[in-house]
Amino acid sequence: MIAAMVPATFDPPRTQRLASFQLVVLGPAFAEQDHLAVRRSADRIRHVFGPADDWPDANISWQENLADLVRHEREFDQRIAYAYALLDLRGEAYLGCLYLRPIKSGQADDRRRQLYQAQAFLWLSVLHSAVTDAQVLAEIRAWLGERWPLASVAWPGREPGWAAWQAMAATECRGEGQPALPR
C-alpha cells in the first residue's frame, strides 16, 4: 500500500488559474484535445515518465487515450494521484499536462521516498507555444510550494536527472555524511 501523498484534510484544487495558464483536472472532458496533442507531440514527450517508458505511441488510439483520461480522473477523485490539463488563460488552447504522483517503490530503503513526498511530470504540446517550458515549470513549482502541503517534490528527468533518480532507488538515506543530491 502506498501512503497518501497529501493529508486527508487537504482539498486538492480541481482548477487553478496561474499567471500564464490555468490547470483543470484531467479527464474525459478533454478527450479530443488531449488525443490530438498527445499524437502530435509524441516524439517530444516520449519518455517523460522515464527513459524506459515508451509512452506515447504516435498512433495511440482514441480508446487507449480515453482510458488513460478516465483513469487519471478516477485517481484524482480517489486521491491516489493528481493530473491536470494545462489550458491557456481563456481555456481554449490545450497546452499540455501536469502529473503529481506518489513515489512507488517496493523497496523499504528507497531513498527517493525518504527525500520526496511526490514526483511531478510535465509535458507541453507542440501545437501551442503560448508558454515556455521554463515559464510553466516555474509557475507550477511556485504554486505547489504555496498551495500544496508537500515539503519536497521531485521532477524526475529534470531535477534530479534520470541517472541520479534511478541511482537513488536502492540507496538508503543515512542522514549525516550522506552525499548531497545532484541539483
N, C-alpha and C positions, 0 to 999 in steps of 0.2 A: 504494500500500500504506500502510495506517495503522500507525503504530508501536504496539507493545504498550503498553497502559495501565499495566501493572504488570510488574515484573521476573519472569522465569521462575522464580526461587527463591521467589516469594511464592505461598502457597497460599490463594486466596480462600476465606473460610469459607462453607460451604454452609448453615449455620444460625448464628444468634446471638441470644442472649437479652439484651435490654436491660432497663432499669428498668420500662418501661411496656408493652412489647410484645416480640414476637420476630420475627426475619426468617428466612425459609426460601426457598431457591432457587425462583424462579417457574417453573412448568412445568405439563404436562398434569394432574398430580395435583390442581391447583386449578381445573380447568376449570369445574365447576359454580359454585363460589363466585365466581370471577373474572367469569364471564359475567354473573351476576346483579348483582354490584357495578358492573361497567362500564356495563351498561344502565341501572341505576337512577341512577347518578352521572354519566351522560354530560354533562348540562348543566354540572355543577360542574367536571368535569375536562377538558372540551373545551379545546383549545389549550395543554395542559400542555407539549407539545413545541414550541410556537411559535405566534405569532399567525396564521400562515397554515396551520397544520396543523388539519384539522377532525376528527381522531380524538378520540373515538369517535363513530360514528353511534349514535343512541339505539336503532336497530334492528339493531345489529351481530348477525350470525348466530352461532349456536353454532360452525359450522365456521370462520368467519373468526377468531373469538376463540381457538378451539383452535389454529389455525395460528399465531397470534401466540405462544401459550404454548409450543408446540413449538419455535418459532424462538428464544424467549428462553432456554429450557433448553439448546438446542444452542449458542447463543452463549456461555453460561456455561461449558459443557464445553469449548468451543474457545478460551476465554479472550479472546473478542472484546469482550464486554460482560457486565455483571452485573446481573441483575434479581432482585428479591426480593419475595415476598409478605409483607405485614405482617399478623401474626396477634396476637390478644390473648395474654396470658400463658398461658392454658390451651390455646391452639392451636385454639380453637373459632370465634371470630369473625374474619372476613376483613376487615381494616381498610383495605387499600389496597395500593399497590405503590411500590417504590423502583427506579429505574433508574440504573446507573452506566455511562456510555458514554465512549468516546474522542471527542475533538473532531474531527469530519470536516470537511475543507475541501480544496478543490483549489488554494487559493492559498498559495503558499510564504510570503508575508509576513502571513499571517493572525495578527493579534495574539492572538487567543484561544488558539491553540496555543502561543504563546510564553509566555503568562501562566498557563495552566492545564494540568494533566495529565489532567483528566477533567471531565465535566459530569454533573450529577446532576439527576434529576427525581423528583418525589414527588406522589402523589395519594392522597387519603383518600376512602373510601366514605361515602355519605350514610346507609348502612344501620346504621352503628355509631358511636357518639360516645364510645367508651371513652377516647379520647385526642384531644388537640387538635393542630392543625397545628403550632403553635409548639412544643409539647412533643415531638412526633415529630421535627421538624426539628432541635431542639437535641440530642436523643439520638443521632440519626444523624450529625450533624456531629462530635460528641464521639467516637463510635465510629470514624468514618473517620479522624479525627486520631490516635487511639490505635492502631488496628489495621491500617490500610491504609498502604502506602508511597506516598502521594500528597501532594506538597508543597502543591498548591493545587487545589481543586475548585470549579468554577463551578456556580451554581444558576440557569441562565438563566430569566428571567422573575421571579425572586425577587431574586437578587443575582449579577450585575447585572440590572437590568430589561431587558425585551426591546429597547427602543430602543438602550440602551447596548451590549447584547450584539451586536446586528446591526451597529451602527456599528463595532465592533471588527473585523469580518470583513475589512475591507480596510485596516486601519490597522496599519502596521508598528511594532513595538516598537523604539524607538531608545535606550532607556536614559535617561541624564541629560537633563533638560529635557523629558522626556515628561510630559504631564499625568497626574495620578493618576487611577485608575479610580474611577468613582462607586461608592459603597457603599450 
